[in-house]
Amino acid sequence: MTITEKWLTMVLLCLSGSVIFWLPLFSDIFYIPMQNAFGFTKTQMGILLSTFGAVSLLAYFPGGWLADRFSPRKLITIALLITAFAGFIFSTLPSFEICLILFAIWGITSAGILWSAMIKAARCWGRKEEQGKTYGILEGGRSISDVISTTILLAIFAYSSSVEKAVSEIIIMISFYILVLAFFVWRTMRDDISNDKKQPKVTINEIIYILKLPVIWLIALIIMATNTAMWGTLFFTPYATEVYELGEVGGGAIGVGKYWVTPFAAIAAGYFADKIGPAKAILGFCTVMTIGFLIFTLIPGSPKLLPFLIINVAALTAAVYALRGTYFSLLEQSNVPLAITGTATGIISVTAYTPDIFMPTIGGIILDTYPGAIGYQYLFLIISFLNLIGLIAAYFIYRKLQKVKAR
């Protein structure tokens, strides 16, 4: 593979890993507009995301199995095509029941078809000693894709005269872009990106071996905490809109603004992790993440505290995406065999992404039950507690690797 082909592959991985989530996570930037256009309650919004999360959770393990048997080119193309066609249906602003089906489909395409294939392809893309940088570039690239696109889409929405029309048109634009990207992945990416040498098929013995590795479950807890925090960041937009009284565009700007932090955080974290060691870096990132949400819990928001909101949102976003850009590098540092990367990723993800099931619904119920600032404080308290679990897991991995290094 030439240098050009190698970097083009990474670009396609970044774009695909970004765009696959735009439709199921549409509410990240357009929470209130989507709610108004579809006529949903916050609880219904949460149920949609929980449906996406529940189906994703069930799909992660078979998705890992698929990633160890089929090329990323085939899997990613299929995932993008199905996602795009479901998006065109979503653009008609269908009923809540139809939306439930669409969000379930997106759970299958993102977690069951694309996710593990992307993680395995990225691990093979980078050298053994550059895994932090590799996953940092992947997450940073995904974030750059997010920030550019969401900025453009928010600008389009800001100048639209009708909320319903704007929401529908933006969904159509996203779906068409996904369709075009699927074409480029199929025509450009090589089938052997993650399998330059023939790998043996994963058997039940390899699966049992993975299940017995303590580090697999510790990594899963770290990712679970990070994913919980990521869902917390999705509530920054309605939090800024309702508690800090910024309005729909202002709240959306907070959501878009955090994306400007993510690529720098992920890429810098990858290089930083390679320099001091992924386990040590991840321990530090978990500490910042836990403290940040605890601060939001203790300090009630108000329009007078806008500078505080911006600073803490930036710090939390940086910590969350630094973790997203580095935690899979622990697979290499912990010597998990390359041949079972897809299956290991699937097993980790079954535990790691459980917040996809409960966080959106819990968030919606809490915010409907306790309107205003107090509801967000309760929500951020739950997130802080789960972040603490990830911090403890990160400490155990760091201590274990330090003991191995000292031998």
C-alpha positions in Angstrom: 0.0 0.0 0.0 1.4 3.4 -1.0 1.5 6.4 1.3 -1.3 8.0 -0.6 -3.5 4.9 -0.4 -2.7 4.6 3.3 -3.8 8.1 4.2 -6.8 8.0 1.8 -7.9 4.9 3.7 -7.6 6.7 7.0 -9.7 9.6 5.6 -12.4 7.2 4.5 -12.3 5.5 7.9 -12.7 8.9 9.6 -15.5 10.1 7.4 -17.4 6.8 7.7 -16.9 6.5 11.4 -18.3 10.1 11.7 -21.2 10.1 9.4 -22.7 6.8 10.5 -23.8 8.5 13.7 -25.2 11.8 12.3 -28.8 10.6 11.9 -29.3 8.6 15.2 -27.5 11.4 17.1 -29.3 14.2 15.1 -30.5 15.6 18.4 -27.0 16.4 19.6 -27.1 19.7 17.7 -30.8 19.9 16.9 -32.5 18.6 20.0 -35.2 21.3 20.4 -35.8 21.7 16.7 -36.1 18.0 16.2 -38.4 17.7 19.2 -40.6 20.5 17.8 -40.6 19.2 14.2 -41.6 15.7 15.1 -43.8 16.7 18.1 -42.0 14.4 20.5 -41.7 14.7 24.3 -38.2 14.5 26.0 -39.1 11.0 27.1 -39.9 9.9 23.6 -36.6 11.5 22.4 -34.9 9.5 25.1 -36.7 6.3 24.1 -35.5 6.7 20.5 -31.9 7.0 21.5 -32.3 4.1 24.0 -33.7 2.0 21.2 -30.6 2.8 19.1 -28.4 2.0 22.1 -30.2 -1.3 22.9 -30.0 -2.6 19.3 -26.4 -1.4 19.1 -25.5 -3.4 22.3 -27.0 -6.6 20.8 -25.2 -6.0 17.5 -21.6 -5.3 18.9 -20.6 -8.9 19.4 -21.8 -10.3 16.1 -20.3 -7.2 14.6 -16.9 -8.2 16.0 -17.3 -11.6 14.6 -18.1 -10.1 11.1 -15.0 -7.9 11.3 -12.7 -10.9 11.7 -14.2 -12.5 8.6 -15.0 -9.8 6.1 -13.1 -6.8 4.8 -13.8 -3.3 6.1 -14.5 -2.2 2.5 -17.5 -4.5 2.2 -18.8 -4.0 5.7 -18.5 -0.2 5.7 -20.1 0.2 2.3 -23.1 -1.9 3.3 -23.5 0.0 6.6 -23.4 3.4 4.8 -25.9 2.4 2.1 -28.5 1.1 4.6 -28.0 4.1 6.8 -28.6 6.5 3.9 -31.8 4.8 2.7 -33.2 4.8 6.2 -32.3 8.5 6.4 -34.4 9.4 3.4 -37.4 7.8 5.2 -36.5 9.8 8.4 -36.6 13.0 6.4 -40.4 12.7 5.8 -40.8 13.3 9.6 -42.6 10.0 10.2 -44.5 8.7 13.2 -42.8 7.8 16.5 -43.3 4.1 15.7 -41.5 4.4 12.3 -38.7 6.3 14.0 -38.3 3.5 16.5 -37.7 1.1 13.6 -35.3 3.5 11.9 -33.2 4.0 15.1 -33.1 0.2 15.5 -31.8 -0.1 11.9 -29.1 2.5 12.6 -28.1 0.5 15.7 -27.4 -2.5 13.4 -25.5 -0.5 10.7 -23.3 1.4 13.1 -22.5 -1.2 15.8 -23.2 -4.5 14.0 -21.6 -3.7 10.7 -19.3 -0.8 10.8 -17.8 -0.3 14.3 -15.5 -3.3 14.8 -14.4 -3.3 11.2 -13.3 0.3 11.6 -11.4 -0.4 14.9 -9.6 -3.4 13.4 -8.7 -1.5 10.2 -7.3 1.3 12.3 -5.2 -1.0 14.5 -3.7 -2.5 11.4 -3.1 0.9 9.8 -0.7 2.0 12.5 2.6 0.5 13.8 2.7 -1.3 17.1 4.5 1.6 18.9 2.1 4.2 17.4 -1.3 2.9 18.5 -2.0 6.0 20.5 -1.3 8.2 17.6 -3.3 6.0 15.2 -6.5 6.0 17.3 -6.0 9.7 18.0 -5.9 10.5 14.3 -9.0 8.3 13.8 -11.0 10.0 16.5 -9.5 13.4 15.6 -10.5 12.9 11.9 -14.0 11.9 12.9 -14.2 15.0 15.0 -13.0 17.3 12.2 -15.7 15.8 10.0 -18.3 16.4 12.7 -17.2 20.0 13.4 -17.1 21.1 9.8 -20.4 19.5 8.9 -22.4 20.5 12.0 -21.2 24.1 11.6 -22.5 24.2 8.0 -25.7 22.5 9.0 -26.4 24.8 11.9 -25.8 27.8 9.6 -28.4 26.4 7.2 -30.8 25.9 10.0 -30.2 29.5 11.3 -31.3 31.0 8.0 -34.3 28.8 7.5 -37.8 30.2 7.9 -39.5 27.0 9.0 -38.3 24.6 11.6 -40.0 21.5 10.1 -38.7 22.3 6.6 -35.2 22.9 7.9 -35.1 19.7 9.8 -36.3 17.7 6.9 -34.0 19.3 4.4 -30.9 18.8 6.7 -31.8 15.1 7.1 -32.0 14.8 3.3 -28.6 16.5 2.9 -27.0 14.1 5.4 -28.5 11.0 3.8 -27.3 12.0 0.3 -23.8 12.7 1.6 -23.8 9.2 3.3 -24.8 7.7 -0.1 -22.0 9.4 -1.9 -19.5 8.4 0.7 -20.5 4.7 0.3 -19.7 4.9 -3.3 -16.2 6.3 -2.6 -15.5 3.6 0.0 -16.4 0.9 -2.4 -14.4 2.3 -5.2 -11.3 3.3 -3.2 -10.7 1.2 -0.2 -8.8 -2.0 -0.5 -10.2 -5.4 0.6 -6.9 -6.3 2.4 -6.5 -3.2 4.6 -7.0 -5.3 7.8 -5.8 -8.6 6.5 -2.5 -8.3 4.7 -1.7 -11.8 5.9 -4.3 -14.5 6.1 -5.6 -14.6 9.7 -7.0 -17.8 11.2 -10.7 -17.9 11.9 -11.7 -17.1 15.5 -13.0 -20.2 17.3 -14.8 -20.7 20.6 -11.4 -21.2 22.3 -10.3 -17.7 21.3 -13.6 -16.3 22.6 -13.2 -18.0 25.9 -9.6 -16.8 26.1 -10.8 -13.2 25.5 -13.5 -13.5 28.2 -10.9 -14.6 30.7 -8.7 -11.6 30.2 -9.2 -9.1 33.1 -7.9 -6.2 31.0 -10.8 -6.7 28.6 -13.3 -6.0 31.3 -11.4 -3.1 32.7 -11.1 -1.5 29.2 -14.9 -2.1 28.9 -15.5 -0.2 32.2 -13.3 2.7 31.0 -15.2 3.0 27.7 -18.5 2.6 29.6 -17.7 5.6 31.7 -16.5 7.6 28.7 -19.7 6.7 26.8 -21.8 7.8 29.8 -19.9 11.1 29.7 -20.4 11.4 26.0 -24.2 11.1 26.5 -23.8 13.8 29.1 -22.2 16.1 26.5 -25.2 15.6 24.2 -27.3 17.3 26.9 -25.1 20.4 26.8 -27.2 21.8 24.0 -30.6 21.7 25.8 -28.8 22.6 29.1 -27.4 25.8 27.5 -30.8 26.5 25.8 -33.0 26.1 28.8 -30.8 26.9 31.9 -28.5 29.5 30.4 -31.3 30.9 28.2 -29.2 31.0 25.1 -32.1 30.2 22.7 -32.1 27.4 20.0 -29.3 28.8 17.9 -27.2 29.7 20.9 -27.7 26.3 22.4 -26.8 24.7 19.1 -23.7 26.9 19.0 -22.6 25.4 22.3 -23.1 21.9 20.8 -21.1 22.9 17.6 -18.5 24.7 19.7 -17.6 21.6 21.6 -16.9 19.9 18.3 -14.1 22.4 17.7 -12.4 21.1 20.8 -12.7 17.4 19.9 -10.2 17.0 17.0 -7.4 18.8 18.8 -8.1 16.9 22.0 -8.2 13.4 20.3 -5.1 13.9 18.1 -3.0 15.6 20.9 -4.1 12.9 23.3 -2.9 10.2 20.9 0.6 11.6 20.7 0.7 12.3 24.4 -0.3 8.7 25.2 2.4 7.3 23.0 4.9 9.5 24.8 4.0 8.7 28.5 2.1 5.5 27.9 -1.7 5.0 27.1 -2.5 3.7 30.6 -1.1 6.7 32.4 -2.6 9.2 30.0 -6.0 7.5 30.3 -5.9 7.7 34.1 -5.4 11.4 33.9 -8.2 11.9 31.3 -10.6 9.9 33.5 -9.8 12.2 36.5 -10.6 15.4 34.6 -13.8 13.9 33.2 -15.0 12.8 36.6 -14.3 16.1 38.3 -15.8 18.1 35.4 -19.3 16.6 35.7 -19.1 16.7 39.5 -18.6 20.5 39.2 -21.7 20.8 37.0 -23.6 18.8 39.7 -22.5 21.2 42.5 -23.0 24.5 40.8 -26.5 25.4 39.5 -26.4 27.0 36.1 -27.7 30.5 35.3 -27.1 33.0 32.5 -24.7 34.9 34.7 -22.3 31.9 34.7 -22.0 31.7 30.9 -18.1 31.9 31.0 -18.0 29.0 33.5 -20.3 27.0 31.2 -18.0 27.5 28.2 -14.8 26.6 30.1 -16.2 23.5 31.7 -17.9 22.3 28.5 -14.5 22.7 26.8 -12.6 20.9 29.5 -15.1 18.0 29.7 -15.3 17.7 25.9 -11.5 17.6 25.7 -11.3 14.9 28.3 -14.0 12.7 26.8 -12.6 12.9 23.3 -9.1 12.4 24.5 -10.3 9.1 26.0 -12.2 8.2 22.8 -9.0 8.8 20.9 -6.8 6.6 23.2 -8.7 3.9 25.0 -8.5 1.3 22.2 -4.7 1.7 22.2 -4.9 -0.3 25.5 -5.5 -3.4 23.3 -1.9 -3.2 22.0 -0.3 -2.1 25.3 -2.1 -5.1 27.0 -0.9 -7.5 24.2 -4.3 -8.6 23.0 -3.6 -10.6 19.8 -4.2 -8.8 16.5 -6.1 -11.7 14.9 -8.9 -11.4 17.5 -9.1 -7.6 17.5 -12.6 -7.6 16.0 -14.0 -10.2 18.4 -12.3 -8.5 21.4 -13.8 -5.2 20.3 -17.2 -6.7 20.1 -17.0 -8.3 23.5 -15.7 -5.1 25.1 -18.4 -3.1 23.4 -21.3 -5.2 24.8 -20.4 -3.9 28.2 -18.9 -0.6 27.2 -21.9 0.8 25.3 -24.6 -0.2 27.8 -25.1 3.6 28.5 -26.5 3.8 25.0 -29.5 1.9 26.4 -30.2 3.7 29.7 -28.7 7.1 29.5 -31.0 8.7 26.9 -34.1 7.4 28.6 -32.9 8.3 32.1 -32.0 11.7 30.9 -35.4 12.3 29.3 -37.3 11.0 32.3 -35.2 13.1 34.8 -35.6 16.3 32.7 -39.3 15.8 32.2 -39.8 15.1 36.0 -37.5 17.8 37.2 -37.7 20.7 34.8 -35.0 23.3 34.8 -31.5 23.4 36.4 -32.3 20.9 39.1 -33.0 18.1 36.6 -29.7 18.7 34.9 -27.9 18.6 38.3 -29.4 15.2 39.0 -28.5 13.9 35.6 -24.9 15.1 35.9 -24.6 13.5 39.4 -25.4 10.1 37.9 -22.8 10.6 35.2 -20.2 11.6 37.8 -20.8 8.4 39.7 -20.3 6.2 36.6 -17.3 8.2 35.6 -15.8 7.3 39.0 -16.1 3.6 38.1 -14.1 4.2 34.9 -11.5 6.1 36.9 -11.0 3.1 39.2 -10.7 0.7 36.3 -8.1 3.0 34.7 -6.1 3.0 37.9 -6.1 -0.8 38.1 -4.9 -1.1 34.5 -2.1 1.4 35.1 -1.0 -0.3 38.3 -1.0 -3.7 36.6 1.1 -2.5 33.7 3.5 -0.8 36.1 4.0 -4.1 37.9 4.7 -5.9 34.6 7.1 -3.2 33.6 9.0 -3.4 36.9 9.6 -7.2 36.6 
